[in-house]
Amino acid sequence: MTLDANSDAPLPDVLAGPLLRRISPQRLVIWLVGTRPLDLSLMLHPSGHPPRRLNLNDKRLRRLPLGKHAWLHLIDVALDTPLPLGVYIDYDLKMATDEGGSGIADWAPHLLHEGATYPCFVLAGDHRRLLHGSCRRPHYDGPDGLVRADAWLAERRETPEAWPAWLLMTGDQVYADDVAGPLLVAIHALIRRLGLFDESLEGATVADSQGLYGSEATYYRREALLPDVESSADLRERFFGGVRKPVFTSANAHNHLMTFAEVIAMYLLTWSPLPWRLIEIARPPLDEEKSALFQRERTVIEHFVEGLPAGARLLAHLPSLMIFDDHDITDDWNLSADWERTAYGHPFSKRIIGNALLAYLLCQGWGNDPDRLVEPLDAVAELLETAQAKDGWLPAEDQDAVIDDLQRFQGWEVQVEGDPKLVILDTRTRRWRSERSPKRPSGLMDWEALSELQQQVLDAPSVVIVSPAPMFGVKLIEVIQKLFTLAGKPLMVDAENWMAHRGAASVMLNIFRHSRTPGHYVILSGDVHYSFAYDIRIRHRREGPRLWQITSSGIKNAFPDTLLDWFDRANRWLYAPRSPLNWFTKRRRMEITPRDPDRAKAGERLWNGSGIGLVELDDQGRPSDIRQLDGRGFDVVFPDRQSER
């Protein structure tokens, strides 16, 4: 398809959604964005049971304005009679119209599987089958793992017992800091079409959002929007220095999203095909080099948009839990104490971070656990309602106050009771700052947060932990990151891993060695843009917890092939089971056995390719099947094998 749509087309009632979020037999949490406040009713029809109709009154449905023609609908329904487990439950959202009513089949037919009348979901009785993945970058030139997962799910339309309990999105659901030029043009076109809220900007060379959108520097040159003063030098390096990273690049850092409206538009364009039908993508004035880049990116974005109906369909059928990593907010978010000092000490960068966090709360965080987020959501709701009453402008002082409170908020982590228990970690906002130097990477969680994690898992027979960054990663890559840190350049290689901070690494490893920790830990991670699986035991203990590090990344992203092959081979040689180098690592008391992907070349342990992970657990919480649903249409299995001696 092309990106040229009818910008004069009438606005649809619904822009994005529904997305199924945290659901249980007693409660349904659903996310949706409309172009106006909608009067809705929820229809539920479990297979083999009578249908139900629930009017969504103000207690069950909260409507928040995002602009003149954009309204967020947060649906939270408590059920007096629990829904059944293990069966298909058809559902519909009916809206009142002059003709009497319309449902999802009328206003979002792309959400229905072939031959279906309604979308549906299944409430699993346990957490033993999980889809998981991270890093969905629209302008990566490769397949979309959500499209692959939708096709996989459609093949199981007749077997509800085969459906995953959850879709776990483990970070970088959107890229606020790495945006293709055509996508940024689309964002601005959608902002205009929907009248998304404006805001004033302090500390930039433009006074407000309208000045930003109209600036000559708004495409591919946003670092020029910072004032030319000494205090901006460090900020340019933090926010726009990604193009100079020699290994882990962020080639479009110069299109970093800045306003609240830009981030909201990004979510709409990433999760739904409908907004793309309302806008046209006109190439802005660019030099020859940037014009060529724009055209290359446009071709990739067109392919991404073609897959959006399937991605949206998956999100309408599987309940999802989501946690941020850095790109949801900004690259290297809270990497070190020095990073925090620079970023939060400048009003413009503080606003950039805060706007992304506001959007994360509304589009991701709320659906994980509405009860924990009542207070911050109320504050954001008041801000948005004030903007609606003030001709569509967010009041600057109120916006800054809400951002200040949100950046101090502790409560983004998620727990879901069940068999096994799910624990989703916040590894971004509760960091253990380095006591050695403010330039060194912070620990991914501080002592207090790690102590809380220990309390959450004590005496549980098995636990699934979601850690956006792998707790047990590739040793060679971690060593390279450490060398750059010692050289005072942690930003050059994204030097963030669990072993980078001595205190955090020690406490984390001690949790696993505690006598009352579970018998089985499964750690699901993303972040790194390749996939792998490790079996882990504690050395010199006959009995003790068994661990599995299972990493799936990215949903639509990958590592440079040649570089990853080199890392993989060098890591196998330098850190072979009998290598003395293993005794210089913090995890030397752990026996780690990599699994070889069945489709890899001889000896390869790291799988490179867009897709999404699928893990199945037995009744004791041990992985019985680990695989990657590769976006190219095949499965990659990580089979079990005996430990290397």
C-alpha positions as CSV (number, residue, x, y, z in Angstrom):
1,M,0.0,0.0,0.0
2,T,1.0,3.7,-0.3
3,L,0.9,6.2,2.5
4,D,-1.2,8.7,0.6
5,A,-4.7,8.6,2.1
6,N,-7.7,10.9,1.9
7,S,-7.0,13.7,4.4
8,D,-10.6,14.9,3.9
9,A,-12.2,11.6,4.8
10,P,-14.7,11.7,7.6
11,L,-13.4,10.8,10.9
12,P,-14.2,7.3,12.1
13,D,-15.7,6.8,15.6
14,V,-12.8,4.6,16.6
15,L,-9.1,5.3,15.9
16,A,-7.4,2.4,17.8
17,G,-8.4,-0.6,19.8
18,P,-9.9,-2.4,21.4
19,L,-6.7,-3.7,23.1
20,L,-7.3,-6.5,25.7
21,R,-5.1,-5.7,28.7
22,R,-5.3,-7.3,32.2
23,I,-8.2,-9.7,32.2
24,S,-9.4,-12.4,34.6
25,P,-12.7,-14.2,35.2
26,Q,-13.8,-11.4,37.6
27,R,-12.5,-8.3,35.7
28,L,-11.9,-7.1,32.2
29,V,-9.6,-4.1,31.4
30,I,-9.8,-2.8,27.8
31,W,-8.1,0.2,26.0
32,L,-9.6,2.1,23.1
33,V,-9.3,5.5,21.5
34,G,-12.2,7.2,19.7
35,T,-12.7,10.5,17.9
36,R,-15.4,11.5,20.3
37,P,-16.8,10.4,23.7
38,L,-18.5,7.2,22.9
39,D,-21.5,5.6,24.6
40,L,-20.6,1.9,24.7
41,S,-22.0,-1.4,25.9
42,L,-20.0,-4.6,26.2
43,M,-21.3,-7.9,24.9
44,L,-19.9,-11.2,26.2
45,H,-20.8,-14.6,24.9
46,P,-18.8,-17.5,26.4
47,S,-19.0,-20.7,24.4
48,G,-21.6,-23.0,25.9
49,H,-23.0,-20.3,28.2
50,P,-25.7,-17.6,27.9
51,P,-24.6,-14.2,26.5
52,R,-24.3,-11.1,28.7
53,R,-24.7,-7.4,28.0
54,L,-23.1,-4.8,30.2
55,N,-23.8,-1.0,29.8
56,L,-20.5,0.9,30.3
57,N,-21.5,3.6,32.7
58,D,-19.1,6.1,34.2
59,K,-18.0,3.6,36.8
60,R,-16.9,1.2,34.1
61,L,-15.7,3.6,31.5
62,R,-13.5,6.6,31.9
63,R,-13.1,9.0,29.0
64,L,-10.1,11.3,28.8
65,P,-9.6,14.0,26.1
66,L,-6.3,13.9,24.1
67,G,-7.3,16.6,21.6
68,K,-10.3,18.0,19.8
69,H,-11.0,14.8,18.0
70,A,-9.3,12.2,20.2
71,W,-10.7,10.6,23.3
72,L,-9.1,7.8,25.3
73,H,-11.6,5.2,26.6
74,L,-10.4,3.2,29.6
75,I,-12.8,0.3,30.2
76,D,-12.6,-1.5,33.5
77,V,-15.5,-3.9,34.2
78,A,-15.9,-5.9,37.4
79,L,-18.0,-9.0,36.9
80,D,-20.4,-10.3,39.6
81,T,-20.5,-13.7,37.9
82,P,-17.1,-15.0,36.9
83,L,-16.4,-15.9,33.3
84,P,-15.5,-19.5,32.5
85,L,-12.0,-20.7,31.9
86,G,-10.6,-22.5,28.8
87,V,-13.4,-21.6,26.3
88,Y,-13.7,-19.0,23.6
89,I,-15.5,-15.9,24.8
90,D,-16.8,-13.8,21.9
91,Y,-17.1,-10.1,22.7
92,D,-18.3,-6.9,21.1
93,L,-18.4,-3.2,21.9
94,K,-21.6,-1.7,20.7
95,M,-22.0,2.0,20.3
96,A,-25.3,3.9,20.0
97,T,-25.9,5.3,16.5
98,D,-28.9,6.9,14.7
99,E,-29.4,3.5,13.0
100,G,-29.6,1.8,16.4
101,G,-26.1,0.5,17.1
102,S,-22.9,-0.7,15.5
103,G,-20.3,-3.2,16.7
104,I,-16.7,-4.1,16.0
105,A,-17.6,-5.9,12.8
106,D,-18.9,-2.6,11.5
107,W,-16.2,-0.2,12.6
108,A,-13.1,-2.4,12.7
109,P,-13.7,-5.5,10.6
110,H,-9.9,-6.1,10.3
111,L,-10.0,-7.2,14.0
112,L,-12.0,-10.4,13.1
113,H,-10.4,-13.6,12.1
114,E,-11.6,-15.0,8.8
115,G,-15.1,-16.4,9.1
116,A,-15.6,-14.9,12.6
117,T,-18.5,-12.7,13.6
118,Y,-16.8,-11.2,16.7
119,P,-13.3,-11.1,18.2
120,C,-12.8,-13.4,21.1
121,F,-10.5,-14.3,24.0
122,V,-9.7,-17.3,26.2
123,L,-9.2,-17.1,30.0
124,A,-6.4,-19.6,30.7
125,G,-6.5,-21.5,34.0
126,D,-2.7,-21.1,34.4
127,H,0.3,-19.2,33.1
128,R,2.0,-22.2,31.4
129,R,1.9,-20.9,27.8
130,L,3.2,-17.4,27.2
131,L,4.1,-15.3,24.1
132,H,6.8,-12.7,24.8
133,G,8.9,-10.2,22.9
134,S,10.4,-6.7,22.8
135,C,11.6,-4.1,20.4
136,R,9.1,-3.2,17.7
137,R,10.8,-0.6,15.5
138,P,8.6,0.4,12.6
139,H,11.4,1.3,10.2
140,Y,13.5,-1.8,10.7
141,D,13.5,-3.4,7.3
142,G,12.2,-6.8,8.3
143,P,9.0,-8.7,9.2
144,D,6.8,-7.8,12.2
145,G,6.6,-10.5,14.9
146,L,3.0,-9.5,15.8
147,V,1.9,-10.4,12.3
148,R,3.5,-13.8,12.6
149,A,1.9,-14.3,16.0
150,D,-1.5,-13.4,14.6
151,A,-1.1,-16.0,11.9
152,W,0.0,-18.6,14.5
153,L,-3.1,-17.8,16.6
154,A,-5.5,-18.0,13.7
155,E,-4.2,-21.6,13.0
156,R,-5.5,-22.5,16.5
157,R,-9.0,-21.1,16.2
158,E,-10.5,-24.5,17.0
159,T,-8.2,-25.3,20.0
160,P,-8.8,-22.8,22.8
161,E,-6.5,-24.8,25.1
162,A,-3.6,-24.0,22.8
163,W,-4.0,-20.2,23.3
164,P,-1.3,-18.4,25.4
165,A,-2.4,-17.0,28.7
166,W,-0.7,-13.7,28.0
167,L,1.2,-11.6,25.4
168,L,4.1,-10.2,27.5
169,M,5.6,-7.1,25.8
170,T,8.9,-6.7,27.5
171,G,10.1,-3.3,26.4
172,D,10.4,-0.9,23.5
173,Q,6.8,-1.2,22.4
174,V,7.4,2.2,20.7
175,Y,10.6,4.0,19.8
176,A,10.2,7.6,21.0
177,D,13.8,8.3,20.3
178,D,14.4,6.6,17.0
179,V,11.8,7.8,14.4
180,A,11.9,7.5,10.6
181,G,11.3,10.7,8.7
182,P,8.0,9.5,7.0
183,L,6.7,8.4,10.4
184,L,7.4,11.8,11.9
185,V,5.6,13.4,9.0
186,A,2.6,11.1,9.6
187,I,2.7,12.0,13.3
188,H,2.4,15.7,12.5
189,A,-0.3,15.1,9.9
190,L,-2.3,13.1,12.5
191,I,-1.8,15.8,15.1
192,R,-3.3,18.3,12.8
193,R,-6.2,16.0,11.7
194,L,-7.2,15.2,15.3
195,G,-6.3,18.5,16.9
196,L,-4.2,16.9,19.6
197,F,-3.3,19.2,22.5
198,D,-0.6,21.8,22.1
199,E,2.0,22.9,24.7
200,S,4.5,25.5,25.5
201,L,8.2,24.6,25.5
202,E,10.9,26.0,27.8
203,G,14.6,25.8,27.1
204,A,14.3,25.3,23.3
205,T,14.7,27.7,20.4
206,V,11.0,27.4,19.7
207,A,8.4,28.7,22.0
208,D,5.8,25.9,21.7
209,S,4.6,22.8,19.9
210,Q,3.4,24.7,16.9
211,G,6.8,26.4,16.5
212,L,8.4,22.9,16.7
213,Y,6.2,21.4,14.0
214,G,6.8,24.3,11.7
215,S,10.6,24.6,12.3
216,E,13.0,24.0,9.5
217,A,14.9,21.7,12.0
218,T,11.9,19.5,12.9
219,Y,13.0,16.7,10.5
220,Y,16.4,15.0,10.9
221,R,17.9,18.1,12.7
222,R,16.1,18.3,16.1
223,E,19.3,18.8,18.0
224,A,19.4,22.3,16.5
225,L,16.3,23.2,18.5
226,L,18.4,23.4,21.6
227,P,19.8,26.8,22.5
228,D,23.5,27.3,21.6
229,V,24.8,27.6,25.1
230,E,27.3,25.5,27.1
231,S,24.7,23.7,29.1
232,S,23.2,22.2,26.0
233,A,26.4,20.4,24.9
234,D,25.9,17.5,27.3
235,L,22.2,17.4,26.4
236,R,23.0,17.0,22.7
237,E,25.2,14.1,23.5
238,R,22.6,12.4,25.7
239,F,19.6,12.8,23.3
240,F,21.1,13.1,19.8
241,G,24.4,11.5,20.1
242,G,23.1,8.0,19.1
243,V,24.4,8.3,15.5
244,R,28.0,8.3,16.8
245,K,27.7,5.0,18.7
246,P,30.0,2.5,16.9
247,V,28.1,-0.7,17.8
248,F,24.6,-0.1,19.1
249,T,23.3,2.6,16.8
250,S,20.2,4.8,16.9
251,A,20.4,6.2,13.3
252,N,17.3,8.3,13.6
253,A,18.0,9.9,17.0
254,H,17.7,13.3,15.3
255,N,14.0,12.8,15.0
256,H,13.4,12.3,18.7
257,L,9.8,12.8,19.7
258,M,9.3,15.8,22.0
259,T,5.7,16.8,22.7
260,F,2.9,14.9,24.4
261,A,0.9,15.0,21.1
262,E,3.8,13.5,19.2
263,V,4.0,10.5,21.5
264,I,0.3,9.9,21.5
265,A,0.2,10.0,17.7
266,M,3.0,7.5,17.7
267,Y,1.0,5.0,19.7
268,L,-2.0,5.4,17.4
269,L,0.0,4.9,14.3
270,T,1.9,2.0,15.8
271,W,-1.1,0.1,17.0
272,S,-3.8,0.7,14.4
273,P,-4.2,0.9,10.7
274,L,-7.2,3.3,10.9
275,P,-5.3,6.6,11.6
276,W,-3.2,6.0,8.4
277,R,-6.4,6.3,6.3
278,L,-6.9,9.9,7.5
279,I,-3.6,11.4,6.5
280,E,-1.2,12.1,3.6
281,I,2.5,11.8,3.7
282,A,4.1,14.7,1.9
283,R,7.9,14.8,1.8
284,P,9.1,18.0,3.6
285,P,11.9,20.2,2.1
286,L,15.1,18.2,2.5
287,D,18.6,18.1,1.0
288,E,19.5,15.4,-1.5
289,E,20.9,13.0,1.1
290,K,18.0,13.3,3.4
291,S,15.5,13.0,0.5
292,A,17.0,9.7,-0.5
293,L,16.9,8.5,3.1
294,F,13.2,9.6,3.4
295,Q,12.3,7.6,0.3
296,R,14.1,4.5,1.6
297,E,12.3,4.8,5.0
298,R,9.0,5.4,3.3
299,T,9.1,2.0,1.5
300,V,9.8,0.2,4.8
301,I,7.0,2.1,6.6
302,E,4.6,1.2,3.9
303,H,5.3,-2.5,4.5
304,F,4.9,-1.9,8.3
305,V,1.5,-0.3,7.7
306,E,0.4,-3.3,5.6
307,G,0.8,-5.5,8.6
308,L,-1.0,-3.3,11.1
309,P,-4.4,-5.0,10.7
310,A,-2.9,-8.3,11.8
311,G,-1.0,-6.7,14.7
312,A,-4.1,-4.9,15.9
313,R,-6.1,-8.2,15.6
314,L,-3.6,-10.0,17.8
315,L,-3.9,-7.2,20.5
316,A,-7.7,-7.5,20.3
317,H,-7.5,-11.3,21.0
318,L,-4.8,-11.8,23.5
319,P,-4.5,-10.1,26.9
320,S,-1.3,-8.1,27.2
321,L,1.0,-6.9,29.9
322,M,3.6,-4.3,29.0
323,I,6.7,-2.8,30.7
324,F,8.9,0.0,29.4
325,D,12.5,-0.2,28.5
326,D,14.6,2.8,27.4
327,H,13.2,3.5,23.9
328,D,9.6,3.8,25.1
329,I,11.0,7.0,26.7
330,T,14.5,7.8,25.4
331,D,17.7,6.0,24.6
332,D,19.8,5.0,27.7
333,W,17.0,6.3,30.0
334,N,18.5,6.7,33.6
335,L,21.8,5.0,32.5
336,S,23.8,6.7,35.2
337,A,23.7,9.4,37.9
338,D,25.5,11.7,35.4
339,W,22.9,11.0,32.7
340,E,20.1,11.8,35.2
341,R,21.8,15.1,36.3
342,T,22.1,16.2,32.7
343,A,18.7,15.1,31.4
344,Y,16.6,16.2,34.4
345,G,18.6,19.4,34.9
346,H,17.4,21.0,31.6
347,P,13.7,22.0,31.3
348,F,13.5,20.9,27.7
349,S,14.9,17.4,28.1
350,K,12.9,17.0,31.3
351,R,9.7,17.8,29.4
352,I,10.7,15.4,26.6
353,I,11.1,12.5,29.1
354,G,8.0,13.5,31.0
355,N,5.8,13.6,27.9
356,A,6.9,10.1,26.9
357,L,6.2,8.9,30.5
358,L,2.7,10.5,30.5
359,A,1.9,8.7,27.3
360,Y,3.3,5.5,28.7
361,L,1.0,5.8,31.7
362,L,-2.1,6.2,29.4
363,C,-1.3,3.8,26.7
364,Q,0.7,1.0,28.5
365,G,1.0,1.3,32.2
366,W,-2.7,1.8,33.2
367,G,-3.7,-1.5,31.6
368,N,-1.3,-3.5,33.6
369,D,-2.8,-2.7,37.0
370,P,-5.4,0.1,37.1
371,D,-5.7,0.0,40.9
372,R,-2.0,0.8,41.5
373,L,-2.2,3.8,39.1
374,V,-5.3,5.5,40.3
375,E,-3.4,8.5,41.8
376,P,-1.2,9.4,38.8
377,L,-4.1,8.7,36.4
378,D,-6.3,11.2,38.3
379,A,-3.6,13.8,38.1
380,V,-3.1,13.3,34.3
381,A,-6.9,13.3,33.8
382,E,-7.2,16.7,35.5
383,L,-4.4,18.1,33.3
384,L,-6.1,16.9,30.1
385,E,-9.5,18.2,31.2
386,T,-8.0,21.6,31.9
387,A,-6.4,21.6,28.4
388,Q,-9.7,20.8,26.9
389,A,-11.3,23.8,28.7
390,K,-8.4,26.1,27.6
391,D,-8.7,25.8,23.8
392,G,-6.5,22.7,23.5
393,W,-3.3,23.9,25.3
394,L,-1.8,22.0,28.2
395,P,-1.1,24.5,31.0
396,A,2.7,24.6,31.4
397,E,2.9,24.8,35.2
398,D,0.4,22.0,35.7
399,Q,2.1,19.8,33.1
400,D,5.5,20.2,34.8
401,A,3.9,19.4,38.2
402,V,2.3,16.3,36.9
403,I,5.6,15.2,35.3
404,D,7.5,15.9,38.5
405,D,5.1,13.6,40.4
406,L,5.2,10.9,37.7
407,Q,9.0,10.8,37.7
408,R,9.0,10.2,41.4
409,F,6.2,7.6,41.2
410,Q,7.1,4.0,42.4
411,G,4.7,1.3,41.3
412,W,5.3,0.5,37.6
413,E,6.2,-3.1,38.4
414,V,3.5,-5.8,38.0
415,Q,2.5,-9.0,39.8
416,V,-0.1,-11.5,38.6
417,E,-0.9,-14.4,40.9
418,G,-1.3,-17.8,39.3
419,D,0.4,-21.0,38.4
420,P,3.2,-19.9,38.1
421,K,3.2,-16.4,39.5
422,L,4.2,-13.6,37.1
423,V,6.5,-10.8,38.3
424,I,7.3,-8.0,35.9
425,L,10.2,-5.8,36.9
426,D,10.7,-2.1,36.6
427,T,14.4,-1.8,35.7
428,R,14.3,1.8,34.7
429,T,13.0,4.1,37.5
430,R,14.4,2.5,40.7
431,R,18.1,2.4,39.9
432,W,21.1,1.8,42.2
433,R,23.4,4.7,41.4
434,S,27.1,3.9,41.4
435,E,29.0,4.9,44.5
436,R,32.3,4.9,42.6
437,S,31.6,7.5,39.9
438,P,28.4,9.2,38.7
439,K,29.5,8.4,35.1
440,R,29.4,4.6,35.7
441,P,26.2,2.7,34.9
442,S,23.6,2.5,37.7
443,G,22.4,-0.9,38.8
444,L,19.1,-1.9,37.1
445,M,17.3,-2.1,40.5
446,D,18.3,-0.6,43.8
447,W,18.6,-2.5,47.1
448,E,15.1,-1.7,48.2
449,A,13.5,-2.8,44.9
450,L,15.5,-6.0,44.9
451,S,14.5,-6.7,48.5
452,E,10.8,-6.3,47.4
453,L,11.5,-8.7,44.6
454,Q,12.9,-11.3,47.1
455,Q,9.7,-11.0,49.2
456,Q,7.5,-11.5,46.2
457,V,9.2,-14.8,45.3
458,L,9.9,-16.3,48.7
459,D,8.4,-19.8,49.1
460,A,6.7,-19.8,45.7
461,P,7.2,-23.2,44.0
462,S,7.9,-21.5,40.6
463,V,7.9,-18.0,39.3
464,V,8.1,-16.3,35.8
465,I,10.1,-13.1,36.0
466,V,10.0,-10.5,33.2
467,S,13.2,-8.5,33.2
468,P,13.5,-6.3,30.1
469,A,17.3,-6.7,30.0
470,P,18.5,-10.3,30.4
471,M,19.7,-11.2,33.9
472,F,22.2,-13.6,32.3
473,G,23.5,-12.2,29.0
474,V,26.3,-12.9,26.6
475,K,29.5,-12.7,28.6
476,L,31.7,-11.2,25.8
477,I,29.3,-8.4,25.1
478,E,29.0,-7.6,28.8
479,V,32.9,-7.5,29.0
480,I,33.0,-5.1,26.0
481,Q,30.4,-2.9,27.8
482,K,32.5,-3.0,30.9
483,L,35.7,-1.9,29.0
484,F,33.9,1.1,27.6
485,T,32.6,2.0,31.1
486,L,36.1,1.8,32.5
487,A,37.2,4.1,29.7
488,G,34.5,6.6,30.8
489,K,32.3,6.0,27.7
490,P,29.3,3.9,28.8
491,L,27.0,5.7,26.4
492,M,29.0,4.5,23.4
493,V,27.8,0.9,23.8
494,D,24.6,1.1,25.9
495,A,26.5,-0.3,28.9
496,E,23.4,-1.6,30.7
497,N,23.3,-5.1,32.0
498,W,22.6,-6.7,35.3
499,M,26.4,-7.4,35.9
500,A,27.5,-3.8,35.3
501,H,26.9,-2.7,38.9
502,R,28.6,-4.8,41.6
503,G,25.9,-4.2,44.3
504,A,22.9,-4.9,42.1
505,A,24.5,-8.0,40.6
506,S,25.5,-9.4,44.0
507,V,22.0,-8.9,45.5
508,M,20.3,-10.3,42.5
509,L,22.4,-13.5,42.5
510,N,22.0,-13.9,46.2
511,I,18.2,-13.9,45.7
512,F,18.6,-17.0,43.5
513,R,20.8,-18.7,46.1
514,H,18.5,-18.1,49.0
515,S,17.2,-21.3,50.6
516,R,13.6,-20.2,50.4
517,T,13.6,-19.1,46.8
518,P,11.4,-21.1,44.3
519,G,12.5,-24.4,42.9
520,H,12.1,-23.0,39.4
521,Y,12.7,-19.5,37.9
522,V,12.0,-18.7,34.3
523,I,13.4,-15.3,33.3
524,L,11.9,-13.7,30.1
525,S,13.8,-10.8,28.6
526,G,14.2,-8.8,25.4
527,D,16.2,-5.6,24.7
528,V,19.3,-7.1,22.9
529,H,17.9,-7.7,19.4
530,Y,18.7,-11.4,19.3
531,S,17.2,-14.4,20.9
532,F,18.8,-17.2,23.1
533,A,18.0,-19.6,25.9
534,Y,20.2,-20.7,28.8
535,D,19.8,-23.5,31.4
536,I,21.3,-22.3,34.7
537,R,22.2,-24.2,37.9
538,I,24.0,-23.2,41.1
539,R,27.3,-24.9,41.3
540,H,28.1,-27.3,44.2
541,R,24.5,-27.6,45.4
542,R,22.7,-30.9,45.0
543,E,19.3,-29.3,45.5
544,G,18.5,-25.7,44.7
545,P,16.7,-23.6,42.3
546,R,16.9,-24.2,38.6
547,L,16.8,-21.1,36.3
548,W,16.2,-20.5,32.7
549,Q,17.1,-17.3,30.9
550,I,14.9,-17.0,27.8
551,T,15.4,-14.0,25.6
552,S,13.2,-13.0,22.6
553,S,14.2,-9.8,20.7
554,G,13.1,-8.1,18.6
555,I,9.6,-8.2,17.5
556,K,10.6,-6.0,14.6
557,N,14.3,-5.4,15.0
558,A,17.6,-7.4,14.7
559,F,21.3,-7.2,15.3
560,P,23.8,-6.6,12.5
561,D,24.4,-10.2,11.2
562,T,28.1,-10.1,10.7
563,L,28.8,-8.5,14.1
564,L,26.5,-10.9,15.9
565,D,28.2,-13.9,14.3
566,W,31.6,-12.6,15.4
567,F,30.4,-12.0,19.0
568,D,28.8,-15.5,19.1
569,R,31.9,-17.3,17.9
570,A,34.3,-15.3,20.1
571,N,32.1,-15.8,23.1
572,R,32.0,-19.6,22.6
573,W,35.8,-19.7,22.3
574,L,36.6,-17.3,25.2
575,Y,34.0,-18.5,27.6
576,A,33.8,-22.2,26.9
577,P,32.7,-24.3,29.9
578,R,36.4,-25.1,30.9
579,S,37.7,-21.6,30.2
580,P,39.5,-19.9,33.2
581,L,37.9,-16.6,32.1
582,N,34.6,-17.8,33.6
583,W,36.1,-17.4,37.1
584,F,36.5,-13.7,36.5
585,T,32.8,-13.1,36.0
586,K,30.3,-12.3,38.8
587,R,28.2,-15.4,38.0
588,R,31.1,-17.9,38.3
589,R,29.0,-19.8,40.9
590,M,26.4,-20.5,38.3
591,E,26.7,-23.3,35.7
592,I,25.2,-21.9,32.5
593,T,24.4,-24.2,29.6
594,P,23.3,-22.5,26.3
595,R,20.8,-24.2,24.1
596,D,21.5,-24.4,20.4
597,P,18.7,-23.2,18.1
598,D,17.7,-26.0,15.8
599,R,17.9,-23.9,12.7
600,A,21.3,-22.3,13.5
601,K,24.6,-23.1,11.9
602,A,26.9,-25.5,13.8
603,G,27.6,-24.2,17.2
604,E,25.5,-21.0,17.1
605,R,23.7,-20.1,20.3
606,L,22.3,-16.7,19.3
607,W,19.3,-16.5,16.9
608,N,19.0,-13.3,14.8
609,G,15.7,-12.4,13.2
610,S,12.5,-10.6,13.9
611,G,9.8,-12.6,15.6
612,I,8.2,-13.4,18.9
613,G,9.0,-15.9,21.6
614,L,6.7,-18.8,22.8
615,V,7.4,-20.7,26.0
616,E,5.4,-23.6,27.4
617,L,5.9,-24.7,31.0
618,D,5.1,-28.1,32.7
619,D,3.2,-28.5,35.9
620,Q,6.3,-27.7,37.9
621,G,7.0,-24.5,36.1
622,R,9.9,-25.9,34.0
623,P,10.1,-25.0,30.3
624,S,8.9,-28.0,28.2
625,D,9.2,-26.1,24.9
626,I,11.1,-22.9,24.0
627,R,10.8,-21.5,20.5
628,Q,10.9,-18.4,18.5
629,L,8.1,-17.8,16.0
630,D,10.3,-16.2,13.3
631,G,8.7,-13.4,11.3
632,R,9.7,-15.2,8.1
633,G,7.1,-17.9,8.7
634,F,9.0,-20.7,10.5
635,D,9.7,-21.8,14.1
636,V,13.1,-21.9,15.7
637,V,13.2,-24.4,18.6
638,F,15.7,-24.3,21.5
639,P,15.8,-28.0,22.5
640,D,17.0,-29.2,25.9
641,R,20.2,-31.1,26.1
642,Q,22.5,-32.4,28.8
643,S,24.8,-29.9,30.6
644,E,28.2,-29.4,29.2
645,R,30.9,-30.9,31.5
